[in-house]
């Protein structure tokens, strides 16, 4: 009886993905180098397996896609995967290290963000950047006015129009 693959370590990237499949004893079952377009058809042919992915940009998206095919996806912080990567770092060894790390009982995993959570996080990041840009602009205007001898109190500059108002 041929042992079946039950763990898959996947190194995700922009264009080329590396996958390393292992059986329950830790023996390598398959090593694949897949393009972005070949990844989902490959995973759709597999029976449900546990997939280990490094938590990075795009990992939450891929985790949701893999779960849609019935796979159990575990995201791991890169610093926890690093001890399982043998020798010098490359994509194939990273995939192998992830497939080994995901089987460890003491491994800490990152919860997968749902789409709504990512949307809210994106809005917060954009808002923080806008607030930072506004603050920088206010400070710059204060500095420029100070060069002309105009001192403005701390805080935002209010612009008001006196048109149409009686004194």
Secondary structure in CASP SS format (residue, H / E / C, confidence):
PFRMAT SS
TARGET T0000
AUTHOR 0000-0000-0000
METHOD secondary structure of the structure
MODEL  1
X C 1.00
X C 1.00
X C 1.00
X C 1.00
X C 1.00
X C 1.00
X E 1.00
X E 1.00
X E 1.00
X E 1.00
X E 1.00
X C 1.00
X C 1.00
X C 1.00
X C 1.00
X E 1.00
X E 1.00
X E 1.00
X E 1.00
X E 1.00
X E 1.00
X E 1.00
X C 1.00
X C 1.00
X C 1.00
X C 1.00
X C 1.00
X E 1.00
X E 1.00
X E 1.00
X E 1.00
X E 1.00
X E 1.00
X E 1.00
X E 1.00
X H 1.00
X H 1.00
X H 1.00
X H 1.00
X H 1.00
X H 1.00
X H 1.00
X H 1.00
X H 1.00
X H 1.00
X C 1.00
X C 1.00
X C 1.00
X C 1.00
X E 1.00
X E 1.00
X E 1.00
X E 1.00
X E 1.00
X C 1.00
X C 1.00
X C 1.00
X C 1.00
X H 1.00
X H 1.00
X H 1.00
X H 1.00
X H 1.00
X H 1.00
X H 1.00
X H 1.00
X H 1.00
X C 1.00
X C 1.00
X C 1.00
X C 1.00
X E 1.00
X E 1.00
X E 1.00
X E 1.00
X E 1.00
X C 1.00
X H 1.00
X H 1.00
X H 1.00
X H 1.00
X H 1.00
X H 1.00
X H 1.00
X C 1.00
X C 1.00
X C 1.00
X C 1.00
X C 1.00
X C 1.00
X H 1.00
X H 1.00
X H 1.00
X H 1.00
X H 1.00
X H 1.00
X H 1.00
X H 1.00
X H 1.00
X H 1.00
X H 1.00
X C 1.00
X C 1.00
X C 1.00
X C 1.00
X C 1.00
X C 1.00
X C 1.00
X C 1.00
X E 1.00
X C 1.00
X C 1.00
X C 1.00
X C 1.00
X H 1.00
X H 1.00
X H 1.00
X H 1.00
X H 1.00
X H 1.00
X H 1.00
X H 1.00
X H 1.00
X H 1.00
X H 1.00
X H 1.00
X H 1.00
X H 1.00
X H 1.00
X H 1.00
X H 1.00
X H 1.00
X H 1.00
X H 1.00
X H 1.00
X H 1.00
X H 1.00
X H 1.00
X H 1.00
X H 1.00
X H 1.00
X H 1.00
X H 1.00
X H 1.00
X H 1.00
X H 1.00
X H 1.00
X C 1.00
X C 1.00
X C 1.00
X C 1.00
X C 1.00
X C 1.00
X C 1.00
X C 1.00
X C 1.00
X C 1.00
X C 1.00
X C 1.00
X C 1.00
X C 1.00
X C 1.00
X C 1.00
X C 1.00
X C 1.00
X C 1.00
X C 1.00
END
